[in-house]
Amino acid sequence: MKTKYPLSAALAVLCLSGCARIVGLIQHEDPLSAEEHLRLGHSYEEQGLHSSSAKEYGAALRKDKGFLPAIVALGNLAYKTGSLLEAEIYYLRALKISPDHPSANNNLAVVYLTRGSRLDKAEALAKAALKKAGPLEPYVLDTLANIYLRQGRLAEARRALDAAEAVVDQGNTKLREHLIQTRRYLEAFMNERDLKGPLKGQLRRDNPRSRLGSRT
């Protein structure tokens, strides 16, 4: 004898089964554009919320895998948090898409400068960045000045630093202060260049880092 189920119960079972399948298929669409995620990421980064900013940059790339501003922003964030290898990977990724990208060229040069290695390559990258630097010009010139200073090419370092100081915006207080610090190291290095021993080496190691180009 077959068990009879109430029609209402059978419909309820079908509804639950069907609804479960439908719920499983629902995916919430991200309402924000890649640009909006980038702006949100910048906002979080300015507040020191690095994990949140990284998530937003990643969300921007999920919207557009080739979105250069987000790729460079992730490189900058990695550099700020001391992950030089990760920063290098992101900058190389950006340069694979756009070999002439000024920020990626300059900032990869800064990574090599920070490591104190591949300085010839760093110089080539900075010179490539300079060709289309635009508002990044003082940053790139500062990078070159520090590369030359690290190599002991003092006359070239002075010329690059002079050029950076000539074009830096008066309102860019942070960069102006950084250039002043670089000038002090250059002058100290020039005063001590005839010395031999630890002092000269210490100056060479401790010259200030170049600043990352901020435009992505």
Secondary structure, 3 states (H helix, E strand, C coil): CCCCCCHHHHHHHHHHHHHHHHHHHCCCCCCCCHHHHHHHHHHHHHCCCHHHHHHHHHHHHHHCCCCHHHHHHHHHHHHHCCCHHHHHHHHHHHHHHCCCCHHHHHHHHHHHHHHCCCHHHHHHHHHHHHHCCHHHHHHHHHHHHHHHHHHCCHHHHHHHHHHHHHHCCCCCHHHHHHHHHHHHHHHHHHHHCCCCCHHHHHHHHHCCCCCCCCCC
